[in-house]
Amino acid sequence: MDAARRSSASSRPVTEIESLKDLDSALASGKPLTGLRLQDLDLTAYETPLLRRTDVEGLVVLGGRLPPALDAHLRAHRALIFPTDPAAPVDPYRATLYSPDELYAGLAQHGYEATPDFLAYQWMLDAAVHRDAFVTLLRAIHDDSMTDALDELTEGRPVVGVMGGHDLGRDTSGYAAAARLGHALASAGFVVATGGGPGAMEAANLGALAADPGTLVSALGRLATVPTFRPSVRDWAMLAFDVRRDLVPSSTPRSIGIPTWFYGHEPPNVFCDGIGKYFSNAIREDGLLARSTAGLVVLEGAAGTVQEIFQAVTPLFYAAPGARLAPLVLVGRRHWTVTVPVWPAVQALGRRRPFGQVVQLVDTVEEATTIVVDGRSAVDAPE
């Protein structure tokens, strides 16, 4: 969502202010402050100029920090102040995606159980047990903020989703293949979007981050010494941070992770350029698939991956006439026909439907990359 997005759903113009620079511009414009949405800003230094303003009816302050006198002044002049929970381990009103360092703060000193990522999971579980409506509201606001931040990062850029199992070890050929896939897609100019967790997801994000194949091979060798996050998330993540420090990030984000605290046992991987973590798995799944506008590559997986396949198939099946259909590529012929026989069902649904032309089953990530990069599978649904 742009900082100055206008809303057509309201009779009043609405301007979102997500930085102090934007606030400076709004104050300098001389225009009424009615309709501004101040998101996650520290207004301490703005107390004096804002106390002089009375044109604040309909101004909305979403979280952030403001002195008591300013809080009272704004409320007295019919502004709306949305509070947060000081005990919350995350900021519900944040305007940006998470960085890995934010979610894993305190990991080295105190272990994974002390990090904001783990504490947010516990916060969600506690609220569910005690049926805290206020925390439920804050979680919903948080997830909407994540959606806004993801929209800003991906706007106008082709996104390819990469799905796959979280149990894939770093020391396996499948992990290396997923990493090669992520690298090839990012090098071709796509934003690689994953579920942001371990296994195949981590591998694809790692590959996207690596600047060249040689750097990627070196990183894979180092990571293989701690194959999984079990039994120690700390050891798994600490090694990943060590590897990440030796990778030179691109000035343009090449991959994102979209994980969920619903799967609290799956820690987020640290190789994403930005992490949009959700409390609601349903919203997270829908957003991840909807953003995969340039295609979706599905590596071997189990129940969660199967769910994602059929969630991706449904909008393709019901696509409006004339809609552009991006490729859906399943990798692993034996896995998807014998081990987890999803492919026959997908084929059956695709018969005599336009989307049947864009769903493909291949054996290697190199074949999948070619299909997505060439775009040869994309078709238009007939009018």
C-alpha positions as CSV (number, residue, x, y, z in Angstrom):
1,M,0.0,0.0,0.0
2,D,1.5,3.3,-1.0
3,A,2.1,5.9,1.7
4,A,-0.2,8.2,0.0
5,R,-2.9,5.8,-1.2
6,R,-6.3,7.3,-1.6
7,S,-9.5,5.4,-0.6
8,S,-12.4,5.5,-3.0
9,A,-14.6,3.7,-0.4
10,S,-14.9,6.7,1.7
11,S,-16.3,10.2,1.1
12,R,-13.2,11.6,2.7
13,P,-9.7,11.4,1.1
14,V,-7.5,9.0,3.1
15,T,-3.7,9.3,3.2
16,E,-1.6,6.7,4.9
17,I,1.5,8.1,6.7
18,E,4.1,5.4,7.3
19,S,7.2,7.5,8.0
20,L,8.1,10.7,9.8
21,K,9.2,12.1,6.4
22,D,5.7,11.7,5.1
23,L,4.4,13.3,8.3
24,D,6.6,16.3,7.8
25,S,5.3,16.7,4.3
26,A,1.7,16.5,5.5
27,L,2.2,19.1,8.2
28,A,4.1,21.4,5.8
29,S,1.3,21.2,3.2
30,G,-1.0,23.3,5.4
31,K,-3.9,21.0,4.5
32,P,-6.3,19.7,7.3
33,L,-5.1,16.6,9.0
34,T,-8.5,15.0,8.7
35,G,-8.2,11.6,7.0
36,L,-4.6,11.0,7.8
37,R,-3.7,7.5,9.0
38,L,-0.6,7.6,11.1
39,Q,0.9,4.1,11.2
40,D,3.4,3.0,13.9
41,L,5.0,6.4,14.3
42,D,6.8,7.9,17.3
43,L,5.1,11.3,17.7
44,T,7.1,12.4,20.8
45,A,9.0,15.0,18.8
46,Y,5.8,16.2,17.2
47,E,3.9,17.0,20.3
48,T,4.2,20.8,20.1
49,P,3.1,21.2,16.4
50,L,0.3,18.7,16.8
51,L,-1.0,20.3,20.0
52,R,-1.5,23.5,17.9
53,R,-3.7,21.7,15.4
54,T,-7.5,21.2,15.9
55,D,-8.3,20.0,12.4
56,V,-7.8,16.4,13.4
57,E,-11.4,15.0,13.3
58,G,-11.1,11.6,11.7
59,L,-7.4,11.4,12.1
60,V,-6.4,7.8,13.0
61,V,-3.4,6.9,15.0
62,L,-2.5,3.3,14.6
63,G,-0.1,2.3,17.4
64,G,3.2,4.0,17.7
65,R,4.1,6.3,20.6
66,L,2.6,9.6,21.7
67,P,2.8,11.6,24.9
68,P,-0.2,11.6,27.2
69,A,-1.0,15.3,26.6
70,L,-1.0,14.8,22.9
71,D,-3.1,11.6,23.2
72,A,-5.7,13.6,25.3
73,H,-5.6,16.5,22.8
74,L,-6.2,14.3,19.8
75,R,-9.1,12.4,21.4
76,A,-10.7,15.7,22.6
77,H,-10.8,16.8,18.9
78,R,-12.3,13.6,17.7
79,A,-9.3,11.8,16.4
80,L,-9.2,8.0,16.8
81,I,-6.4,6.4,18.8
82,F,-5.9,2.7,18.4
83,P,-3.9,1.2,21.3
84,T,-1.6,-1.7,21.3
85,D,-0.7,-4.2,24.0
86,P,2.6,-3.4,25.7
87,A,3.0,-7.1,26.5
88,A,2.7,-8.1,22.8
89,P,6.0,-9.5,21.4
90,V,5.2,-8.0,18.0
91,D,4.0,-4.6,16.8
92,P,0.6,-5.1,15.3
93,Y,0.8,-1.8,13.4
94,R,4.2,-2.2,11.8
95,A,4.5,-0.9,8.3
96,T,7.3,-3.1,7.0
97,L,8.1,-6.8,6.6
98,Y,10.3,-8.5,9.3
99,S,14.0,-9.0,8.9
100,P,15.4,-12.3,10.1
101,D,17.4,-10.4,12.7
102,E,14.2,-9.0,14.2
103,L,12.4,-12.4,14.5
104,Y,15.5,-14.0,16.0
105,A,16.6,-11.2,18.3
106,G,18.3,-12.7,21.4
107,L,18.9,-16.1,19.8
108,A,22.6,-16.2,20.5
109,Q,22.4,-15.0,24.1
110,H,19.2,-16.7,25.3
111,G,18.1,-19.4,22.9
112,Y,15.2,-19.7,20.5
113,E,12.6,-19.7,23.3
114,A,13.5,-16.1,24.1
115,T,13.1,-14.7,20.5
116,P,10.2,-12.6,19.3
117,D,9.3,-15.3,16.9
118,F,8.8,-18.0,19.6
119,L,7.2,-15.5,22.0
120,A,4.7,-14.5,19.3
121,Y,3.7,-18.1,18.9
122,Q,3.1,-18.4,22.6
123,W,1.2,-15.1,22.6
124,M,-1.1,-16.6,20.0
125,L,-1.6,-19.8,21.9
126,D,-2.3,-18.0,25.2
127,A,-4.9,-15.8,23.6
128,A,-6.6,-18.8,22.1
129,V,-6.8,-20.5,25.5
130,H,-8.0,-17.4,27.3
131,R,-10.3,-16.2,24.5
132,D,-8.8,-12.7,24.6
133,A,-10.9,-10.6,22.0
134,F,-8.4,-7.7,22.2
135,V,-5.5,-9.9,21.3
136,T,-7.5,-11.5,18.5
137,L,-8.2,-8.0,17.1
138,L,-4.5,-7.0,17.3
139,R,-3.5,-10.2,15.5
140,A,-5.9,-9.4,12.7
141,I,-4.5,-5.8,12.4
142,H,-1.0,-7.3,12.4
143,D,-1.9,-9.6,9.5
144,D,-3.4,-6.8,7.5
145,S,-0.2,-4.8,8.0
146,M,1.8,-7.7,6.7
147,T,-0.4,-7.8,3.6
148,D,0.2,-4.0,3.0
149,A,3.9,-4.5,3.3
150,L,4.0,-7.4,0.9
151,D,1.9,-5.5,-1.6
152,E,4.5,-2.7,-1.5
153,L,7.4,-5.0,-2.0
154,T,6.0,-7.0,-4.9
155,E,4.0,-4.3,-6.7
156,G,4.8,-4.4,-10.4
157,R,7.3,-7.3,-10.1
158,P,6.8,-10.9,-11.4
159,V,6.6,-13.4,-8.5
160,V,7.1,-17.1,-8.7
161,G,6.0,-19.2,-5.8
162,V,8.1,-22.2,-4.7
163,M,6.3,-24.8,-2.5
164,G,7.8,-27.9,-0.9
165,G,8.2,-29.9,2.3
166,H,9.7,-28.5,5.5
167,D,11.4,-31.7,6.4
168,L,13.9,-31.7,3.5
169,G,17.4,-31.9,5.0
170,R,20.1,-29.5,4.1
171,D,22.4,-32.5,3.3
172,T,20.1,-33.9,0.6
173,S,20.1,-33.7,-3.2
174,G,16.6,-32.4,-3.0
175,Y,17.6,-29.4,-0.9
176,A,20.4,-28.6,-3.4
177,A,18.0,-28.9,-6.3
178,A,15.5,-26.5,-4.6
179,A,18.4,-24.1,-4.0
180,R,19.4,-24.2,-7.7
181,L,15.7,-23.5,-8.6
182,G,15.6,-20.4,-6.4
183,H,18.9,-19.2,-7.8
184,A,17.8,-19.7,-11.4
185,L,14.5,-18.0,-10.9
186,A,15.9,-15.0,-9.1
187,S,18.7,-14.6,-11.7
188,A,16.0,-14.5,-14.4
189,G,14.4,-11.5,-12.7
190,F,11.6,-13.1,-10.7
191,V,10.9,-12.6,-7.0
192,V,11.0,-16.0,-5.4
193,A,8.2,-16.4,-2.8
194,T,8.1,-19.3,-0.4
195,G,6.3,-20.3,2.8
196,G,9.4,-18.9,4.6
197,G,10.1,-22.1,6.6
198,P,12.8,-24.7,6.7
199,G,13.4,-27.5,4.2
200,A,12.6,-26.8,0.5
201,M,11.5,-23.3,1.4
202,E,14.8,-22.4,3.0
203,A,16.7,-23.8,0.1
204,A,14.8,-21.8,-2.5
205,N,15.3,-18.6,-0.5
206,L,19.0,-19.4,-0.1
207,G,19.4,-20.0,-3.8
208,A,17.7,-16.6,-4.6
209,L,20.1,-14.8,-2.2
210,A,23.3,-16.4,-3.6
211,A,25.0,-14.1,-6.1
212,D,26.5,-16.9,-8.2
213,P,26.5,-20.7,-8.5
214,G,29.9,-21.0,-6.8
215,T,28.8,-19.1,-3.8
216,L,25.7,-21.2,-3.6
217,V,27.7,-24.5,-3.6
218,S,29.9,-23.2,-0.8
219,A,26.9,-22.3,1.3
220,L,25.3,-25.7,0.7
221,G,28.4,-27.4,2.0
222,R,28.5,-25.4,5.2
223,L,24.8,-25.7,5.9
224,A,24.9,-29.5,5.5
225,T,26.7,-29.9,8.8
226,V,23.4,-29.0,10.6
227,P,20.9,-30.7,8.4
228,T,17.6,-29.8,10.2
229,F,16.2,-27.6,12.9
230,R,15.6,-30.7,15.1
231,P,16.6,-31.0,17.9
232,S,18.1,-27.5,18.1
233,V,16.5,-24.5,16.3
234,R,19.3,-22.4,17.8
235,D,22.1,-24.4,16.2
236,W,20.2,-24.5,12.9
237,A,19.5,-20.8,12.8
238,M,22.9,-19.7,14.1
239,L,24.7,-21.6,11.3
240,A,22.3,-20.0,8.8
241,F,23.1,-16.5,10.1
242,D,26.9,-17.3,9.7
243,V,26.4,-18.4,6.1
244,R,24.1,-15.4,5.4
245,R,26.7,-12.9,6.5
246,D,29.0,-14.1,3.8
247,L,26.3,-13.7,1.1
248,V,26.1,-10.3,-0.6
249,P,22.4,-9.3,-0.8
250,S,21.2,-7.7,-4.0
251,S,20.1,-4.0,-3.8
252,T,16.7,-5.3,-5.1
253,P,15.0,-7.9,-3.0
254,R,15.1,-11.3,-4.7
255,S,13.0,-13.4,-2.4
256,I,10.4,-13.2,0.3
257,G,9.2,-15.7,2.9
258,I,5.5,-15.8,4.0
259,P,5.4,-18.1,7.0
260,T,2.8,-18.5,9.8
261,W,2.7,-18.8,13.5
262,F,-0.1,-21.4,13.0
263,Y,2.8,-23.8,12.4
264,G,4.7,-22.8,15.4
265,H,7.0,-25.8,15.3
266,E,8.5,-24.6,12.0
267,P,11.0,-21.8,12.5
268,P,11.4,-19.2,9.8
269,N,14.5,-19.3,7.6
270,V,16.9,-16.4,7.5
271,F,17.6,-16.2,3.8
272,C,14.6,-14.1,2.8
273,D,15.0,-10.5,1.9
274,G,11.8,-9.8,3.8
275,I,9.5,-12.0,6.0
276,G,5.8,-11.5,6.0
277,K,4.8,-13.7,9.0
278,Y,1.1,-14.2,9.7
279,F,-1.0,-15.4,12.6
280,S,-3.8,-16.6,10.3
281,N,-2.6,-19.5,8.1
282,A,-5.7,-19.1,5.8
283,I,-4.9,-15.5,5.0
284,R,-1.2,-16.4,4.6
285,E,-1.8,-19.3,2.2
286,D,-4.2,-17.2,0.1
287,G,-1.8,-14.3,-0.1
288,L,1.2,-16.5,-1.0
289,L,-0.6,-18.2,-3.8
290,A,-2.3,-15.0,-5.1
291,R,1.1,-13.3,-5.3
292,S,2.6,-16.0,-7.5
293,T,1.5,-14.2,-10.6
294,A,4.3,-15.6,-12.8
295,G,3.9,-19.2,-11.9
296,L,4.1,-21.8,-9.1
297,V,6.6,-24.6,-8.8
298,V,5.7,-27.4,-6.4
299,L,8.5,-29.6,-5.1
300,E,7.9,-32.9,-3.2
301,G,6.0,-32.5,0.0
302,A,3.2,-33.9,2.2
303,A,-0.1,-32.7,3.5
304,G,0.6,-29.0,3.6
305,T,2.0,-29.0,0.1
306,V,-1.0,-31.0,-1.2
307,Q,-3.3,-28.4,0.3
308,E,-1.3,-25.7,-1.6
309,I,-1.6,-27.5,-4.9
310,F,-5.4,-27.7,-4.7
311,Q,-5.6,-24.1,-3.5
312,A,-3.7,-23.1,-6.6
313,V,-5.8,-25.3,-8.9
314,T,-9.1,-23.8,-7.7
315,P,-8.7,-20.3,-9.1
316,L,-7.2,-21.7,-12.3
317,F,-10.2,-24.0,-12.7
318,Y,-12.6,-21.1,-12.2
319,A,-10.6,-18.5,-14.1
320,A,-12.7,-15.8,-15.8
321,P,-12.8,-15.9,-19.6
322,G,-9.8,-14.1,-21.0
323,A,-7.7,-14.3,-17.8
324,R,-4.0,-15.0,-18.1
325,L,-3.1,-18.4,-16.6
326,A,0.4,-18.8,-15.3
327,P,2.1,-22.2,-15.2
328,L,1.7,-24.6,-12.3
329,V,4.6,-27.1,-12.4
330,L,4.8,-30.2,-10.1
331,V,8.3,-31.6,-9.8
332,G,8.8,-35.3,-9.0
333,R,6.9,-37.6,-11.4
334,R,7.0,-40.7,-9.1
335,H,6.3,-38.7,-6.0
336,W,3.2,-37.0,-7.4
337,T,1.9,-40.1,-9.2
338,V,2.7,-42.9,-6.8
339,T,3.9,-41.7,-3.3
340,V,1.3,-39.0,-3.1
341,P,-0.9,-39.5,-6.2
342,V,-2.1,-35.9,-6.6
343,W,-1.3,-35.7,-10.3
344,P,-4.2,-37.9,-11.6
345,A,-6.7,-35.7,-9.8
346,V,-5.1,-32.5,-11.2
347,Q,-5.2,-34.0,-14.7
348,A,-8.8,-35.0,-14.3
349,L,-9.8,-31.5,-13.3
350,G,-7.8,-30.0,-16.2
351,R,-9.5,-32.1,-18.9
352,R,-11.4,-29.8,-21.3
353,R,-10.5,-26.8,-19.2
354,P,-8.0,-24.1,-20.2
355,F,-5.9,-24.6,-17.1
356,G,-5.1,-28.1,-18.2
357,Q,-2.6,-26.6,-20.6
358,V,-0.6,-24.8,-17.9
359,V,-0.3,-27.6,-15.4
360,Q,2.7,-29.8,-16.0
361,L,4.5,-32.6,-14.3
362,V,8.3,-32.8,-14.7
363,D,11.2,-34.7,-13.1
364,T,13.8,-31.9,-12.5
365,V,13.9,-28.3,-11.3
366,E,15.8,-27.5,-14.5
367,E,12.7,-28.4,-16.5
368,A,10.5,-26.4,-14.2
369,T,12.8,-23.4,-14.5
370,T,12.6,-23.5,-18.3
371,I,8.8,-23.7,-18.3
372,V,8.5,-20.7,-16.0
373,V,11.3,-18.6,-17.5
374,D,10.2,-19.2,-21.1
375,G,6.6,-18.6,-20.1
376,R,5.6,-21.1,-22.8
377,S,2.9,-22.6,-20.7
378,A,1.0,-19.4,-20.0
379,V,-2.3,-19.3,-21.9
380,D,-5.3,-17.1,-22.1
381,A,-8.6,-18.6,-21.0
382,P,-11.0,-18.4,-24.0
383,E,-13.5,-15.7,-24.1
